[in-house]
Amino acid sequence: MANVQVISYTNGGGSRDMVGDRPIDLAKEMDITLTGVAIFVNEEPATQGQNLHDDDVVSFQQDKVSSGA
């Protein structure tokens, strides 16, 4: 398991240290849904199942809303 820093802009933007293998595992532990959420690892777009490494910075951000037809 990786020791990472997690920032969740979906629930206040606080930063915390966590341990986990993938962003989906961190989200479950934090009890946040990933619907409409963009995931970033070290400021790069990431997937829910991406493998994490020690000292990664994981952020969960509201996905941009697009409007128009």
N, C-alpha and C positions, 0 to 999 in steps of 0.2 A: 504494500500500500504506500501511496505517496503522501508526503507532508506538503500541503499546499495552502495558499492564502486564498480565501473566497470573498468576493464582493458581490452582494446581491442588491441590485438597484430595484428589484421588484418588491422588496420589503424594508425599505429605508436606507439602503446604501451602506450599511455597516460592513466592516471588514472583520474577518475572523480566521483563525488558523483551524484547519480541518485535516482529516486523514481519509483518503479514498482512492479508488482505482480509476473511476470515470466520473464525468460531470453528472450523469444520471444518479449515481450513488449519493453524491453530495446533495443534490436537489431533494432526493427522498429523505435524507437525514434532516434537512432543513424544512421539510414539509411544504415545499413550493412546487407548483405545477409548471411544466415547461411549455404549455400551450401559449403561443404568442410571445415566447421568450427567445432571445438570441443568446447563444453561449459563445464566450470568447476565452481562449487560453493564451496567456502572454500577449494579449491585444490582437490575436489572430482569430478569425471565425473558427469555431470548433463544432463537433457533433456531440450528441449525448453520450455516445459510446467510446469517445476518444480516450486512449490510455493517457493517464497523467503521470508526471514525474515529480520528484522532490523539487520544491521551490517554485513550481508553476504558480501563476496567478490566474485564477478562474473567476470570470465574472458572468453574472446572469443579468441581462438587460431586456427591457421591454422591446419587442420587435417593432420596427418602424411600421406605421400604418399607412397604407397606400389608399388613395381614394381616386375616384374617376372611373370611367367606363371605356 
